[in-house]
Amino acid sequence: MASVGFLYPGHSAEDDYPRLEALLGGAVRLPLVHTDIGEDAHRVDALLEMGSAARLAAGVGALRDRGAEAVVWACTSASFVFGWDGAQRQVRELSAIAGLPASSTSFAFAHAVQALGVHRVAIAATYPADVAAYFHAFLKAAGAEVVATRGSGIITAAEVGTWGRDEVLALARAGDHPDAEAVLLPDTALHTAAHLPALEAALGKPVLTANQVTVWEGLRLLDRPLARPELGALFSRAVGA
């Protein structure tokens, strides 16, 4: 069976991954290894350390032992804070260490926006505004037009991980914009796997969430086409189709 592995920082919404594996019908395995996050803070200096090569490298061996054929750094903020070029270096280093194709959640968002064929997007972030601005800049470098960026001022992933359906829907609605063709929720600490149909029904447009696009990116790396409309517009047709 195909297997894509994920390096996940700390403990917040990692249970989205077995849920997504089940929703994919058991067609692919999604092993996950936790990385040491250091300080749990949506603050630029802490995020740069969280995404350092040494912290990512520490989990690679365990993923290889579990049969991973590709690896994704399942973190948005600790990839986009490096900027477009720095995030590319991060992925290249991860691929070299793992000896496998690699990517990150930030690039997953960029690729997912392109796959949907949309151009204008809105960001509904849990982060403080200054961190959300880094994601805005990253998406702009990817060629997207960001029509609105909303930060929620949440400092820790631990707090984000406590949010339920009502908070997630409120975040998406607050971050939406009439000109946006899709709304992006960029935090892998946020539980969203169970709420994808509700999010798109509430907004009437595609909604991309961090753990959703991270898994989609892993499937893209494996060239493993899977269509699961219950996982949102991004999965409405087979990956790569």
C-alpha positions, 0 to 999 in steps of 0.5 A: 500500500502507498504511504506518505509520511508527515512530520507534525510539530508537537501535539494539537490536531494530529488526530486529523490524519487518521481521520483523513486516512479513514475518509480516503478509504484506506487507499493510502497510509498516512504515518505521522511522527511528532517533531520537537517544537521547542517553544509553542509560539506563533512568533517569528523567531520561535517558528524559525527554530521550529522549522530548523533542519535539525528539528525536522531531521530528527523525525525522518528515520522513524518515517522511513522505518514506517515505509514512507515513500514521500514526506511532508513537513506538516506545518504552515507557519514554520515554513512560510516564515522562511520566505519563498526561497527559504521555504524551498531550501527547507524542502530541498534539505528535508528531501536530501536528508530523507532520500525521498520526495518532500514538501511542506504545508505552505507549498501544499497551499500554493499547489492546491490554489493552482489545482483549483484554478482560482486566483483571488483568495482570502486568508482566515488565520489563527495567527497574530496579524504579523505572522499572517502577513508572512503567509500573505507574502508567500502566496503572493510569491506563488502568484495568488492575489490575496484580497483579504488577510485576517489574523486572530491573534492566537499565540499557541498551537495548544490553544488552537487545538482546542477549537471546535466546529463553531470556532472553525466556522466562525474563523472562516466566515470572518476571514471570507471576502466577496472577491475571494474565490477560495478561503484558506485556513493555514494552521495544522494545529486547527481541527478541520478534517471533520468540518470540510463539507460544513465549511464549504456549504457555509461559504459557498466556495472552496475552503482549503485547510492546512491538514487537508492540503497537507494530505493532498500534497502528499498524494500529489508527491506520490502521483496517487490520484484519489477523488473524495468529494467529501473532503471538499472541492480540492478532492472533487477530482483525482489528484493530478487529473 
